[in-house]
Structures are given as structure tokens and as C-alpha cells.
Amino acid sequence: MPPLPPGAAHSYTQAMHGCRTVIHTASPFVRSVRDPQRDLVDPAVRGTRNVLTTANEVTSVERVVITSSIAAMIGDARDVLRIPGRTVTEAAWNTTSSLTREPYSYSKTLAEREAWRIAQAQDRWRLVTVNPGLVIGPALNDDPTSESFTIAGQLASGRARLGAPRVALAVVDVHEAAYAHLAAAFLPDAQGRHLVVAESTDIVDLSRRLLPAYGSRSALPRRALPKALAVALGPAAGLDRGYLRRNVGYDLRCDTSKNRRDLGVRYRPAQQSIEDMFDQLVRSGPPLR
């Protein structure tokens, strides 16, 4: 989001006037950009700052919910290795990402830190953040363009037919991600950060789950590439070699007890979610090869 044009701040204040709860969800989720500062960091940080400074001016606001990400908690596997028990919780912060190293994760980290800085400088409204893993499941529109569908499309494209790198993922269905936002907004005692993850898995495991339904008519990867080969072939699949060196072969564990207890989130199996998403991808896109 660029700097607010003349008169925009007044319009934002008018739009928020009378609201008790504000939910801010907008932030670019793309991995391939020309200018990480312009295309990722500035929209994420300025957008968050604009919403929260406006909330400071609107006396009716009592709570603000922000969509953050697990990316604000961990960047590379090195972040996980530093965590007690190697299990991600709400206490974790991403310390490894930068403008040149996973800039999307860096943008989410800076935006959430800015949100907490602004929230802690006042005492009238409460900030709650929802930190989902990779959101999977069906999209509302028939031509989905989210990064989640990009990953699914890459699996189906045949480019990884010889195998895929075993890179860990934390996933959550879009329905539970949405519910977590509503619970964070309206449950009286909701507060702090909430790691929203149904399962920890990896790219190869997700692909194997699709084989019973789609294996006979697609080129889904069926095995994990050895790390050295995955690193060597990474650029052909649009993956950075440095990222693969730092992340292939590590497991990921997440503790979601806080949101289960405080928000009442109940997760559906990731198997159902990935099948729903892949089915929509097949119906809306070109035939599988």
C-alpha cells in the first residue's frame, strides 16, 4: 500500500467510525517479485500501520484482528532448531528472513512487529493476530490465483515428475482459518497471537495423498529427491538453491493447543482439504498431463 493520498486518512476514519471490531487481512502473498521492498514489505508494513493508526483515532474501536502468518514465526529451518523442543509456538519469531532471503516471510514479520509496537503504545483497543500455516482448500472464485494453488499447480504440471524436495509445510484449511478470525474478533477473552495449523507435512507427502484419486492421470511426484539433487534442480522448478540447502530434510512440529483451547478451533484432516483444492484446480484449469 503506498503512502495515503491527500484526504484518504479522513476517508479511512469515516469508514471505521462506529466499528467496535476491525479485521485487517490484506497483504500480498507472492514469492516471485521484482522489488521485494516495493512489492512486499511496503504494502505489508504500511497497510498494517495505516489500519492501526486509524484505529487509534476512532474511539469506538475495541479490538483489531490482523492476519499474520506462521512466516512471522519461522523463516528457515534454523529458526526451528533454536526453539525449545523444536516445536513452533506463539512465542516464536522469525529471525532468519530478510529482503534477499525469503522476503515474503520478512514482510510478514515486519508487519506483525509493527502491529504489536503500535498496539502496545496504547491501552484502549486489543490486538489479536491469527498466524495460519499455508492455507489450503477450495477458493471462492473459479480462477484461483493464490500461492497455495500455485504450489498445487506446480505439483500437477509434470515439472516434478522425477521427484520433489522434501520441504516441510504447515497447512490449514481455509474454513478453519476463517473461523479463527471470527473467534479472535468476537470471543471475549481472545488475545495475543494464535498459531493456526491443522497438520505439519511436506510437499512429497501432500503429493502422495493425491495419488489414489489423480495418480493415473497426472504427473504428480511420487518420491523425495535426495537433497543434493533437489538443490541442483531447484532453479528449474523456480526454487532458490540457498533456500533448499537450508530447508530440505527438516521436520516441522507445531503446538496449536492455545487456539484449540481459547478460540475453539477444530481442524478437519488435511487430506480432505488438499483433495478439495486439487479438485477445483483440475476443474478450473487445463487438463492434467
N, C-alpha and C positions, 0 to 999 in steps of 0.2 A: 504494500500500500504506500503510495507516495505521500509527501507531506500534505496535510489538509489544505485545500484551496481556500481562498477567502470566503467566509460565510459558512463553510462546511461544519466547523465546530458547533456553531449555533444550531445547524440542522440536526447534528447528531444529538445534541442536548434535547432538542424538541422531540426527536423520535424516542428517546429514552425516558422522557418525562412521564411520571406516574408509574413506571415499572418498578416492581419490587425485586424481580429476578432477571438477570441478564445472562444469556448463554452466548459465548463467543466461540465459534467453530472454524472460522475461515483461516486457512493457512495453506500455501502451495505445497503439494506432495508430489514432487517430481525429482528424479535423480540426475537427469541429464540437462544441464543448463549452461548457457554461455558465460554468465556473470553471476557467481554464487551470491555475492553481496547484494546486487540489484534484484536478482530473481528469487532469492530465498530468504536471506537474512533480513533485508529491509522490510519486505512485506510482513514477515512474521513478527518482528520486534515492533515496528511502527504500528501495525494493526492492533497488536495487544496493548501498546501504550495508549493509542487513541481511544480504545474502548474503556480502559480503566481510568484514564484521566477524565473522561466524560462521566463515568460513574461517580467520581469524586465530586462532580458539580451538581449531580441530580440527587436531591436529598431523599427521594423515595426508594432508592436502590438499597437493598439489604443483603443481597448475595450476588456474586458473579461466578459463573462456571466457565472454565476455559478448557478446550480440547488441547491437551498437550500430547505426549506420546511416550512410549517406552524408550524412544530415541533420546529423550531428555534424561533418561536414567542410565542408559548404557550406550556406548558407541562401539568400539572394538571389543573383542573377547577379553582384552587386557583389563577392561573395567570390571568384568565379571570375576576375573581371577583375584581382584583386590577385595571383593565383597566377602564378609564372613559367611562361611558355608557355601560360597559361590552360588548364592540364591538371591535373585533380584527382589528387593522390597521397595517400599515407598521412600526409604532413606537414601537410596542410591541416586547419584548424579553422574551424568556423562562427563568424563574428564579427558577423553581422547580425540574428540572430533574438532574440526577447525574448518576454515574457509576452503582449504585444499584437501581436506581429509574428511569425507562424509559430510559435506556442507549442509545437506538437509537435516541431519541429526544435530549439527551445530546450530542451525536456525531454531530448531525446537527447544534446544537447551537455553539459548539466549532469551528467547521469547518467554519461557516459563520463569526464568530467573528474574526477568524484568517485571513479570506479573507479581511475583512474591515481594519484590522490592517495593512496588507501589502499594500493594495490599498492607504490608507491614508498617507503612508510614502513616496509616490512618486507622481508625477504630470504629467506623460506622458500618461498613459492609464486610461480609465474609467472603473470602476466596476459596473455591474448591476446584481442584484440577482433576480431570479424567485423563489417564495415561494409558491408552489402549495399545496393544500389540498391532501387528498387521491385521487390518480389518478385512475379513473375507465374507462371502455370502452374496446373495443377489443384490443387484443395483436397482434403483428406481427407474432409470431410463433404459431404453433398448440399445443404446450405443455407449456402453460404459467406457470411460477413459481413465479411471483411477489407476494408480501404480499397482494395486492388487491385481487388477485384470491384466495389466502389462506383464506381470510375472506369470500368470496363468497362460497368457498368450505365448510367452516365450517357451513354456513347457510344451505347448501343443505344436509349436512351429516346426519342430524337427531339428532345430539347431543343436539340441542337446541329446539327440537320439543315442549317441555313444555313451552318455552318462552325464551326470550333473555334479557340481561341487556340493559337498555336504556342509552347507551353511545353516546354522541354527536360526529358527524363526519362532517368535511367539505370536500366536494367532488368536483372533476373537471374532465371533460372528457379529455382523452389523446390527442385528437385533439387540444383542446384549450391550454393545457399545452405546446404542441409542438409549436403552433402558438406564444404563449407568448415568447418563447425562440428566435424565429426568429425576432419578433418585438423588443425585448430587444437588439438583436445583431445589427440590421440594421436601425432602426428608428433613425434619427439624434439626437433627444432630449431625448431619453430614458436614464434614470439614476435612481440610488437608488434601493430600494427594491420594489418588486411587489407581493402582496398577490393575488394569482390566485385561485379563488374558485367560482364554479357555484352556489352551494346551501349549506346551513347548514341543516343537517338532523341527523338521528341516526340509529343505527343498526336495531331496530324494524321497523322503517318507511321504510327503504330500503327493508326489507324482505316483508313487506305488499305490496309494489309496485309490487313484483314479483308474488303475489298470483293469479291474474287473468290468467296469462299465465302458471304458473307452480304449482299452489296450489293443483291441483287434482292428481299430480304425484310426489310430493316431500313432505318432512317433514319440510318445512320451518316454523320457529317460527311465531306465529300469535299474540302474546301478549307480553307485557313487564313484566318481573319478578319484584316483589317487591324488593326493594333494599337489604333488609336483606337476602332474599332467593338467590338473584343474587350473593351476597358476599359469602354465604355459598357454593354455587355450582360452583363458579368461577374456582377453580383448575381443576375440571373435564373437563372444556372446555378450559383449558390451559391459564386461565386468573388469574392474580395476585389479591389476595383479597384486598391488600392495594390500588392498582390502582382502583378497583371497588368502594371501600369505598370513595375514593377521587373524583370520576368522574360520578357515576351513578346519573341520575336525573337532570343534569345541561344542560341548553340550550347553544347554541353557535351562536353568530352573527358575521358576517364578513363584513367589508366595502371594497368593491373592486372597488370603484369609481376611484382610481388612475390608475389602469391598463386599465379600460374601457376607460378612457379619454386619457391617454398617450400612451398606446400600441394598442388601438383599439380592445381589446378582446371582442368578442360577444359569450355568453355562450349558448350552447344547453341545454335543460332540462335534469336533472339528470335521469329522468325516462328512456329516450332513452339510456343513457349511461349504466345504470345498466342492462337493458334488453340485450343490445349488449354483455356485458361482460358475463352475465349468460348464454346466448345462446351459446357462444363459450365454456364456461366451460362444458356445457351439451354435446356438440358435441365432445369435445376432451377427456372427462373423462368417468368414469364408469356411468352406468345408474343411474338416481335418484331413491332414495328409497321412 
